Amino acid sequence: MEKNNFSDSRIALAIFAHDESLVIKDTVQAAQKALRTGDALFVIADNCTDDTSVQAQNGGARVLVRENESLPGKGAALSWFVKTHWLTLKDFSRIVVLDADSHISPDFIEQIKTNLKDTNLVVQCFIHPIHYEDSPISTLGALSEFVEQSVYDRFRTFLGWSIRLRGTGMVINPAVLLSICQDIKTEVEDIALSLLIAGKNIKVKRFDAAVIYDPKPTNPAATSRQRARWFRGQWNAFWIYRTQILEIIARGPDGWSLIESLFCKPRWLMIAIKLGLACLCFPWPALATFFGFMFAMEFFFILLGVFQLPQKKTFFKALLYTPSFVWMWLKGILLSCQGLPWLRVREVVVHTEPMNYKPQNLLKSTKGN
């Protein structure tokens, strides 16, 4: 059995925040409860025009202020953070990247130190959507996220393939992060990091032992803006990293799976395309059988994921709103083509209830190393 050497290690939590004064103090206070001796909590106040830095400092974090309007975005902020503060960060075993509204439980770091292995240079924690129940559209979005992680990522892990990073809950070896941070050239840092890490032949492992509680936007307009950001970021990253993408595809099924998980979105559209191709290829039995099999496998995976979920009735009721969910995605696609500035998803988000959520046995196994 592989020895675990993390019990006495030091972990750095890094929260990236741009004008997040409404949520940052609660996030910081929740993160403080997870710290153990030697650990640290950094808040990178990135080009803020509000009192994010003051609120974060009041919550107990070490605040680092970045002011560079010519290089906006979390990717640039992450690169700046690692390069500028490397002498401090090199003494930590892992850096955990978090969003300003992501919450962690008090045992989060303990789970990392107990379950992570030295050979796991990069892992992705389980993202547990919360605050979606009052909106059918947000519920369907949460359903997609649950299924993607609990079925598709588990299948990739079973085959020994890499999974993609998700922007928050990314646990990365500092030396690895330093070696790639200068090449983050897009605001969708999760895609950039996934591609750059794959380019170094490092597999991103599933790590379900540590859970990130991630609020979902419940306003349809905000949800469309979020999708618009995703689409714009996807195609921007696809062009910037086109050489790396071709190299990853050339590696075979592992590379195909990673690229599919990063760029073939939304999944419902991909499923519809596979079904359509199966029908169109009816005169050619071999092709029709291939696309039909691909459609059937996708449909089976989704059903498998749904039956693993808590609150199954909530998700099944939300399926009645599938046309609205599709329309929300289509609006997001159209919005992404309008050339507007980087769209902010959250205008005002305030959750007053205590963050004591449990993953409700979402996964049968929580040791996905």
C-alpha positions as a Markdown table, in Angstrom:
| # | Residue | x | y | z |
|---|---|---|---|---|
| 1 | Met | 0.0 | 0.0 | 0.0 |
| 2 | Glu | 1.3 | 3.4 | -1.0 |
| 3 | Lys | 2.5 | 5.4 | 2.0 |
| 4 | Asn | 0.7 | 8.7 | 2.8 |
| 5 | Asn | 3.2 | 11.4 | 3.8 |
| 6 | Phe | 0.7 | 14.3 | 4.1 |
| 7 | Ser | -0.1 | 14.2 | 7.8 |
| 8 | Asp | 2.5 | 16.8 | 8.6 |
| 9 | Ser | 2.3 | 18.7 | 5.3 |
| 10 | Arg | 1.2 | 22.4 | 4.9 |
| 11 | Ile | -1.7 | 23.3 | 2.6 |
| 12 | Ala | -2.4 | 26.8 | 1.2 |
| 13 | Leu | -5.9 | 27.8 | 0.3 |
| 14 | Ala | -6.1 | 30.5 | -2.4 |
| 15 | Ile | -9.4 | 32.3 | -2.9 |
| 16 | Phe | -9.6 | 34.5 | -6.0 |
| 17 | Ala | -12.0 | 37.4 | -5.8 |
| 18 | His | -13.0 | 40.2 | -8.0 |
| 19 | Asp | -15.6 | 42.6 | -6.4 |
| 20 | Glu | -17.0 | 39.9 | -4.1 |
| 21 | Ser | -17.5 | 42.0 | -1.0 |
| 22 | Leu | -21.0 | 40.5 | -0.4 |
| 23 | Val | -19.8 | 36.9 | -0.1 |
| 24 | Ile | -16.1 | 36.9 | 0.6 |
| 25 | Lys | -16.3 | 37.3 | 4.4 |
| 26 | Asp | -18.5 | 34.2 | 4.8 |
| 27 | Thr | -16.3 | 32.2 | 2.5 |
| 28 | Val | -13.2 | 33.2 | 4.4 |
| 29 | Gln | -14.7 | 32.4 | 7.8 |
| 30 | Ala | -15.8 | 28.9 | 6.6 |
| 31 | Ala | -12.2 | 28.3 | 5.2 |
| 32 | Gln | -10.6 | 29.4 | 8.5 |
| 33 | Lys | -12.3 | 26.6 | 10.3 |
| 34 | Ala | -10.5 | 24.1 | 8.1 |
| 35 | Leu | -7.0 | 25.4 | 8.7 |
| 36 | Arg | -4.6 | 23.3 | 10.7 |
| 37 | Thr | -1.2 | 24.2 | 12.1 |
| 38 | Gly | 1.1 | 25.5 | 9.4 |
| 39 | Asp | -1.7 | 26.0 | 6.8 |
| 40 | Ala | -2.5 | 29.3 | 5.3 |
| 41 | Leu | -5.4 | 31.2 | 3.7 |
| 42 | Phe | -4.7 | 33.7 | 1.0 |
| 43 | Val | -7.3 | 36.0 | -0.7 |
| 44 | Ile | -6.2 | 37.5 | -4.0 |
| 45 | Ala | -8.3 | 40.7 | -4.4 |
| 46 | Asp | -8.0 | 41.1 | -8.1 |
| 47 | Asn | -8.7 | 44.5 | -9.6 |
| 48 | Cys | -11.4 | 45.2 | -7.0 |
| 49 | Thr | -13.4 | 48.4 | -7.0 |
| 50 | Asp | -15.3 | 47.5 | -3.8 |
| 51 | Asp | -14.2 | 46.6 | -0.2 |
| 52 | Thr | -13.5 | 42.9 | -1.0 |
| 53 | Ser | -10.0 | 43.2 | 0.5 |
| 54 | Val | -11.3 | 44.8 | 3.7 |
| 55 | Gln | -14.0 | 42.2 | 4.2 |
| 56 | Ala | -11.5 | 39.3 | 3.5 |
| 57 | Gln | -9.1 | 40.8 | 6.0 |
| 58 | Asn | -11.8 | 41.2 | 8.6 |
| 59 | Gly | -12.6 | 37.5 | 8.1 |
| 60 | Gly | -9.0 | 36.6 | 9.0 |
| 61 | Ala | -7.4 | 36.0 | 5.6 |
| 62 | Arg | -4.0 | 37.2 | 4.3 |
| 63 | Val | -5.0 | 39.6 | 1.5 |
| 64 | Leu | -2.9 | 40.1 | -1.6 |
| 65 | Val | -4.0 | 43.0 | -3.8 |
| 66 | Arg | -3.5 | 42.8 | -7.5 |
| 67 | Glu | -4.1 | 45.8 | -9.7 |
| 68 | Asn | -3.5 | 45.3 | -13.4 |
| 69 | Glu | -6.5 | 46.2 | -15.6 |
| 70 | Ser | -4.6 | 45.4 | -18.7 |
| 71 | Leu | -4.5 | 41.7 | -17.7 |
| 72 | Pro | -7.9 | 40.9 | -16.2 |
| 73 | Gly | -9.3 | 37.5 | -15.2 |
| 74 | Lys | -8.6 | 34.7 | -12.8 |
| 75 | Gly | -6.0 | 33.1 | -15.0 |
| 76 | Ala | -3.9 | 36.2 | -15.0 |
| 77 | Ala | -4.4 | 36.6 | -11.3 |
| 78 | Leu | -3.4 | 33.0 | -10.6 |
| 79 | Ser | -0.2 | 33.4 | -12.7 |
| 80 | Trp | 0.6 | 36.6 | -10.8 |
| 81 | Phe | 0.0 | 35.0 | -7.5 |
| 82 | Val | 2.3 | 32.0 | -8.1 |
| 83 | Lys | 5.2 | 34.0 | -9.7 |
| 84 | Thr | 5.1 | 36.9 | -7.3 |
| 85 | His | 4.8 | 34.9 | -4.1 |
| 86 | Trp | 6.8 | 31.8 | -5.1 |
| 87 | Leu | 9.2 | 32.1 | -2.2 |
| 88 | Thr | 6.3 | 31.7 | 0.2 |
| 89 | Leu | 4.3 | 29.1 | -1.8 |
| 90 | Lys | 7.2 | 26.7 | -2.4 |
| 91 | Asp | 7.1 | 25.6 | 1.3 |
| 92 | Phe | 3.5 | 24.3 | 0.9 |
| 93 | Ser | 2.8 | 20.7 | -0.2 |
| 94 | Arg | -0.3 | 21.7 | -2.2 |
| 95 | Ile | -2.2 | 24.8 | -3.3 |
| 96 | Val | -6.0 | 24.6 | -3.3 |
| 97 | Val | -7.6 | 27.1 | -5.7 |
| 98 | Leu | -11.1 | 28.2 | -4.6 |
| 99 | Asp | -13.7 | 30.6 | -5.9 |
| 100 | Ala | -15.0 | 33.5 | -3.8 |
| 101 | Asp | -18.4 | 31.9 | -3.2 |
| 102 | Ser | -17.1 | 28.3 | -2.7 |
| 103 | His | -17.5 | 26.9 | 0.8 |
| 104 | Ile | -15.6 | 24.1 | 2.4 |
| 105 | Ser | -16.3 | 22.0 | 5.5 |
| 106 | Pro | -14.2 | 22.1 | 8.7 |
| 107 | Asp | -12.6 | 18.7 | 7.8 |
| 108 | Phe | -11.7 | 19.7 | 4.3 |
| 109 | Ile | -7.9 | 20.0 | 4.8 |
| 110 | Glu | -7.9 | 17.1 | 7.1 |
| 111 | Gln | -9.4 | 15.0 | 4.3 |
| 112 | Ile | -6.6 | 16.1 | 2.0 |
| 113 | Lys | -3.9 | 15.3 | 4.5 |
| 114 | Thr | -5.4 | 11.9 | 5.3 |
| 115 | Asn | -6.3 | 10.7 | 1.8 |
| 116 | Leu | -4.0 | 12.4 | -0.7 |
| 117 | Lys | -0.9 | 10.6 | -1.9 |
| 118 | Asp | 2.4 | 12.1 | -2.8 |
| 119 | Thr | 2.0 | 10.8 | -6.4 |
| 120 | Asn | -1.2 | 12.7 | -6.8 |
| 121 | Leu | 0.3 | 15.9 | -8.1 |
| 122 | Val | -3.0 | 17.4 | -9.3 |
| 123 | Val | -6.5 | 16.4 | -8.1 |
| 124 | Gln | -10.0 | 17.8 | -8.5 |
| 125 | Cys | -12.3 | 17.8 | -5.5 |
| 126 | Phe | -15.9 | 16.9 | -5.8 |
| 127 | Ile | -18.1 | 19.9 | -6.5 |
| 128 | His | -21.4 | 19.7 | -4.7 |
| 129 | Pro | -23.9 | 22.1 | -6.1 |
| 130 | Ile | -26.1 | 23.9 | -3.5 |
| 131 | His | -29.0 | 26.4 | -3.5 |
| 132 | Tyr | -30.5 | 25.1 | -6.7 |
| 133 | Glu | -33.7 | 23.6 | -5.3 |
| 134 | Asp | -36.0 | 26.6 | -5.8 |
| 135 | Ser | -35.2 | 26.9 | -9.5 |
| 136 | Pro | -36.0 | 24.0 | -12.0 |
| 137 | Ile | -33.4 | 25.3 | -14.4 |
| 138 | Ser | -30.7 | 25.5 | -11.7 |
| 139 | Thr | -31.8 | 22.0 | -10.6 |
| 140 | Leu | -31.2 | 20.6 | -14.1 |
| 141 | Gly | -27.8 | 22.3 | -14.1 |
| 142 | Ala | -27.0 | 20.7 | -10.8 |
| 143 | Leu | -28.2 | 17.4 | -12.2 |
| 144 | Ser | -25.7 | 17.7 | -15.1 |
| 145 | Glu | -22.9 | 18.5 | -12.7 |
| 146 | Phe | -23.7 | 15.6 | -10.4 |
| 147 | Val | -23.9 | 13.1 | -13.3 |
| 148 | Glu | -20.7 | 14.4 | -14.9 |
| 149 | Gln | -18.7 | 13.8 | -11.7 |
| 150 | Ser | -20.3 | 10.7 | -10.3 |
| 151 | Val | -20.6 | 8.8 | -13.5 |
| 152 | Tyr | -18.5 | 10.1 | -16.3 |
| 153 | Asp | -15.5 | 11.1 | -14.2 |
| 154 | Arg | -15.7 | 7.8 | -12.3 |
| 155 | Phe | -15.7 | 5.9 | -15.6 |
| 156 | Arg | -12.7 | 7.8 | -16.7 |
| 157 | Thr | -10.9 | 7.0 | -13.5 |
| 158 | Phe | -11.8 | 3.4 | -13.8 |
| 159 | Leu | -10.1 | 3.4 | -17.2 |
| 160 | Gly | -7.0 | 5.2 | -15.8 |
| 161 | Trp | -7.8 | 8.4 | -17.8 |
| 162 | Ser | -7.4 | 12.0 | -16.7 |
| 163 | Ile | -10.4 | 14.2 | -15.7 |
| 164 | Arg | -10.8 | 17.9 | -16.3 |
| 165 | Leu | -10.3 | 20.6 | -13.7 |
| 166 | Arg | -13.4 | 22.6 | -12.7 |
| 167 | Gly | -12.0 | 26.1 | -11.6 |
| 168 | Thr | -12.6 | 25.6 | -7.9 |
| 169 | Gly | -11.5 | 22.8 | -5.7 |
| 170 | Met | -8.3 | 22.3 | -7.7 |
| 171 | Val | -5.5 | 20.9 | -5.6 |
| 172 | Ile | -2.1 | 21.4 | -7.3 |
| 173 | Asn | 1.5 | 20.8 | -6.5 |
| 174 | Pro | 3.2 | 24.3 | -6.3 |
| 175 | Ala | 6.1 | 23.2 | -8.6 |
| 176 | Val | 3.7 | 22.0 | -11.2 |
| 177 | Leu | 1.7 | 25.2 | -11.0 |
| 178 | Leu | 4.9 | 27.3 | -11.3 |
| 179 | Ser | 5.9 | 25.4 | -14.4 |
| 180 | Ile | 2.7 | 26.2 | -16.3 |
| 181 | Cys | 1.3 | 29.4 | -14.8 |
| 182 | Gln | 3.1 | 31.7 | -17.4 |
| 183 | Asp | 1.2 | 29.9 | -20.2 |
| 184 | Ile | -2.2 | 30.7 | -18.9 |
| 185 | Lys | -3.4 | 33.0 | -21.7 |
| 186 | Thr | -7.2 | 32.9 | -21.3 |
| 187 | Glu | -9.7 | 33.9 | -18.6 |
| 188 | Val | -11.0 | 30.3 | -18.5 |
| 189 | Glu | -8.2 | 29.1 | -16.3 |
| 190 | Asp | -9.8 | 25.7 | -15.7 |
| 191 | Ile | -9.5 | 24.8 | -19.4 |
| 192 | Ala | -6.1 | 26.3 | -19.7 |
| 193 | Leu | -4.8 | 24.4 | -16.6 |
| 194 | Ser | -6.4 | 21.1 | -17.8 |
| 195 | Leu | -4.6 | 21.4 | -21.2 |
| 196 | Leu | -1.3 | 22.6 | -19.8 |
| 197 | Ile | -1.2 | 19.8 | -17.2 |
| 198 | Ala | -2.1 | 17.2 | -19.7 |
| 199 | Gly | 0.7 | 18.6 | -21.9 |
| 200 | Lys | 3.2 | 17.6 | -19.1 |
| 201 | Asn | 1.7 | 14.1 | -19.1 |
| 202 | Ile | 0.3 | 14.6 | -15.6 |
| 203 | Lys | -3.1 | 13.0 | -15.0 |
| 204 | Val | -5.7 | 14.9 | -13.0 |
| 205 | Lys | -7.2 | 12.5 | -10.4 |
| 206 | Arg | -10.7 | 12.4 | -9.0 |
| 207 | Phe | -10.6 | 13.3 | -5.3 |
| 208 | Asp | -14.1 | 12.8 | -3.7 |
| 209 | Ala | -12.9 | 12.8 | -0.1 |
| 210 | Ala | -12.8 | 16.6 | 0.0 |
| 211 | Val | -16.0 | 18.4 | -1.1 |
| 212 | Ile | -16.6 | 21.9 | -2.3 |
| 213 | Tyr | -20.1 | 23.4 | -1.8 |
| 214 | Asp | -20.8 | 25.6 | -4.8 |
| 215 | Pro | -23.9 | 27.8 | -5.0 |
| 216 | Lys | -25.7 | 27.8 | -8.4 |
| 217 | Pro | -27.3 | 30.9 | -9.9 |
| 218 | Thr | -31.1 | 30.7 | -9.6 |
| 219 | Asn | -31.9 | 33.6 | -11.9 |
| 220 | Pro | -32.4 | 32.5 | -15.5 |
| 221 | Ala | -30.7 | 35.6 | -16.9 |
| 222 | Ala | -27.6 | 35.0 | -14.6 |
| 223 | Thr | -27.6 | 31.3 | -15.7 |
| 224 | Ser | -27.6 | 32.4 | -19.4 |
| 225 | Arg | -24.7 | 34.8 | -18.7 |
| 226 | Gln | -22.8 | 31.9 | -17.1 |
| 227 | Arg | -23.3 | 29.7 | -20.1 |
| 228 | Ala | -22.3 | 32.6 | -22.4 |
| 229 | Arg | -19.0 | 32.9 | -20.5 |
| 230 | Trp | -18.4 | 29.2 | -20.8 |
| 231 | Phe | -19.0 | 29.2 | -24.5 |
| 232 | Arg | -16.9 | 32.3 | -25.2 |
| 233 | Gly | -14.1 | 30.9 | -23.0 |
| 234 | Gln | -14.2 | 27.5 | -24.7 |
| 235 | Trp | -13.7 | 28.7 | -28.2 |
| 236 | Asn | -11.1 | 31.3 | -27.1 |
| 237 | Ala | -9.2 | 28.5 | -25.4 |
| 238 | Phe | -9.7 | 26.2 | -28.3 |
| 239 | Trp | -7.9 | 28.7 | -30.6 |
| 240 | Ile | -5.1 | 29.7 | -28.2 |
| 241 | Tyr | -4.2 | 26.1 | -27.3 |
| 242 | Arg | -4.9 | 24.5 | -30.7 |
| 243 | Thr | -1.4 | 23.0 | -30.9 |
| 244 | Gln | -1.7 | 21.4 | -27.4 |
| 245 | Ile | -5.1 | 20.1 | -28.3 |
| 246 | Leu | -3.9 | 18.3 | -31.4 |
| 247 | Glu | -1.0 | 16.8 | -29.4 |
| 248 | Ile | -3.5 | 15.5 | -26.7 |
| 249 | Ile | -5.9 | 14.1 | -29.3 |
| 250 | Ala | -2.9 | 12.2 | -30.9 |
| 251 | Arg | -2.5 | 10.3 | -27.7 |
| 252 | Gly | -5.6 | 8.2 | -28.2 |
| 253 | Pro | -8.7 | 7.6 | -26.1 |
| 254 | Asp | -7.4 | 9.3 | -22.9 |
| 255 | Gly | -6.8 | 12.5 | -24.9 |
| 256 | Trp | -10.1 | 12.2 | -26.7 |
| 257 | Ser | -12.0 | 11.9 | -23.4 |
| 258 | Leu | -10.3 | 15.0 | -22.0 |
| 259 | Ile | -11.0 | 17.1 | -25.0 |
| 260 | Glu | -14.6 | 15.9 | -25.1 |
| 261 | Ser | -15.1 | 16.8 | -21.5 |
| 262 | Leu | -13.6 | 20.3 | -22.0 |
| 263 | Phe | -15.2 | 21.4 | -25.3 |
| 264 | Cys | -18.2 | 19.2 | -26.2 |
| 265 | Lys | -20.8 | 21.1 | -24.3 |
| 266 | Pro | -23.7 | 21.2 | -23.6 |
| 267 | Arg | -24.1 | 17.5 | -23.1 |
| 268 | Trp | -27.8 | 17.5 | -24.1 |
| 269 | Leu | -26.8 | 19.0 | -27.5 |
| 270 | Met | -24.1 | 16.3 | -28.0 |
| 271 | Ile | -26.6 | 13.6 | -27.2 |
| 272 | Ala | -29.1 | 15.1 | -29.7 |
| 273 | Ile | -26.4 | 15.2 | -32.4 |
| 274 | Lys | -25.5 | 11.6 | -31.8 |
| 275 | Leu | -29.1 | 10.6 | -32.1 |
| 276 | Gly | -29.6 | 12.7 | -35.2 |
| 277 | Leu | -26.5 | 11.2 | -36.9 |
| 278 | Ala | -27.7 | 7.7 | -36.0 |
| 279 | Cys | -31.0 | 8.5 | -37.9 |
| 280 | Leu | -29.3 | 10.2 | -40.8 |
| 281 | Cys | -26.9 | 7.3 | -41.3 |
| 282 | Phe | -29.7 | 4.7 | -41.4 |
| 283 | Pro | -28.8 | 3.8 | -45.1 |
| 284 | Trp | -25.3 | 2.9 | -43.8 |
| 285 | Pro | -25.8 | 0.3 | -41.0 |
| 286 | Ala | -22.2 | 0.4 | -39.7 |
| 287 | Leu | -22.3 | 4.1 | -39.1 |
| 288 | Ala | -25.9 | 4.0 | -37.8 |
| 289 | Thr | -24.9 | 1.3 | -35.3 |
| 290 | Phe | -21.9 | 3.3 | -34.1 |
| 291 | Phe | -23.8 | 6.5 | -33.5 |
| 292 | Gly | -26.7 | 4.6 | -32.0 |
| 293 | Phe | -24.4 | 2.9 | -29.6 |
| 294 | Met | -22.8 | 6.2 | -28.6 |
| 295 | Phe | -26.3 | 7.7 | -28.0 |
| 296 | Ala | -27.4 | 4.6 | -26.0 |
| 297 | Met | -24.3 | 4.7 | -23.8 |
| 298 | Glu | -24.8 | 8.4 | -23.0 |
| 299 | Phe | -28.4 | 7.8 | -22.2 |
| 300 | Phe | -27.5 | 4.9 | -19.9 |
| 301 | Phe | -24.8 | 7.0 | -18.1 |
| 302 | Ile | -27.4 | 9.8 | -17.4 |
| 303 | Leu | -29.9 | 7.3 | -16.0 |
| 304 | Leu | -27.3 | 5.7 | -13.9 |
| 305 | Gly | -26.3 | 9.1 | -12.5 |
| 306 | Val | -29.9 | 10.1 | -11.8 |
| 307 | Phe | -30.6 | 7.0 | -9.7 |
| 308 | Gln | -27.6 | 7.7 | -7.6 |
| 309 | Leu | -28.8 | 11.2 | -6.6 |
| 310 | Pro | -30.3 | 12.5 | -3.4 |
| 311 | Gln | -33.7 | 14.2 | -3.8 |
| 312 | Lys | -34.6 | 12.2 | -6.9 |
| 313 | Lys | -38.1 | 13.5 | -6.9 |
| 314 | Thr | -36.8 | 17.1 | -7.1 |
| 315 | Phe | -34.7 | 16.2 | -10.2 |
| 316 | Phe | -37.4 | 14.2 | -11.9 |
| 317 | Lys | -39.9 | 17.2 | -11.4 |
| 318 | Ala | -37.3 | 19.5 | -12.9 |
| 319 | Leu | -37.2 | 17.4 | -16.1 |
| 320 | Leu | -40.6 | 18.8 | -16.9 |
| 321 | Tyr | -38.7 | 22.1 | -17.5 |
| 322 | Thr | -36.3 | 20.7 | -20.0 |
| 323 | Pro | -37.5 | 23.0 | -22.8 |
| 324 | Ser | -36.8 | 26.0 | -20.6 |
| 325 | Phe | -33.4 | 24.6 | -19.8 |
| 326 | Val | -32.6 | 24.2 | -23.5 |
| 327 | Trp | -33.8 | 27.7 | -24.2 |
| 328 | Met | -31.6 | 29.0 | -21.4 |
| 329 | Trp | -28.6 | 27.3 | -23.1 |
| 330 | Leu | -29.5 | 28.7 | -26.5 |
| 331 | Lys | -29.8 | 32.2 | -25.1 |
| 332 | Gly | -26.3 | 31.7 | -23.6 |
| 333 | Ile | -24.9 | 30.6 | -27.0 |
| 334 | Leu | -26.4 | 33.7 | -28.7 |
| 335 | Leu | -25.2 | 36.0 | -25.9 |
| 336 | Ser | -21.7 | 34.6 | -26.3 |
| 337 | Cys | -21.6 | 35.7 | -29.9 |
| 338 | Gln | -22.5 | 39.3 | -29.3 |
| 339 | Gly | -19.0 | 40.5 | -28.4 |
| 340 | Leu | -20.0 | 42.0 | -25.1 |
| 341 | Pro | -17.4 | 42.5 | -22.3 |
| 342 | Trp | -16.7 | 39.6 | -19.9 |
| 343 | Leu | -20.1 | 38.8 | -18.4 |
| 344 | Arg | -20.5 | 38.8 | -14.7 |
| 345 | Val | -22.8 | 36.1 | -13.4 |
| 346 | Arg | -23.6 | 37.2 | -9.9 |
| 347 | Glu | -25.0 | 40.6 | -9.2 |
| 348 | Val | -26.0 | 40.0 | -5.6 |
| 349 | Val | -25.8 | 36.7 | -3.8 |
| 350 | Val | -26.4 | 36.5 | 0.0 |
| 351 | His | -27.0 | 33.2 | 1.7 |
| 352 | Thr | -27.5 | 33.6 | 5.5 |
| 353 | Glu | -28.0 | 29.9 | 6.5 |
| 354 | Pro | -25.0 | 28.2 | 8.0 |
| 355 | Met | -22.8 | 26.2 | 5.6 |
| 356 | Asn | -23.2 | 22.8 | 7.2 |
| 357 | Tyr | -24.1 | 20.8 | 4.1 |
| 358 | Lys | -23.4 | 17.1 | 3.8 |
| 359 | Pro | -22.8 | 15.2 | 0.5 |
| 360 | Gln | -25.7 | 12.9 | 1.3 |
| 361 | Asn | -23.9 | 9.8 | 0.2 |
| 362 | Leu | -23.7 | 11.0 | -3.4 |
| 363 | Leu | -20.9 | 8.5 | -4.2 |
| 364 | Lys | -20.5 | 4.9 | -3.0 |
| 365 | Ser | -16.7 | 5.5 | -2.7 |
| 366 | Thr | -15.1 | 8.6 | -1.4 |
| 367 | Lys | -11.5 | 7.6 | -1.9 |
| 368 | Gly | -11.1 | 8.5 | -5.6 |
| 369 | Asn | -7.3 | 8.8 | -5.7 |
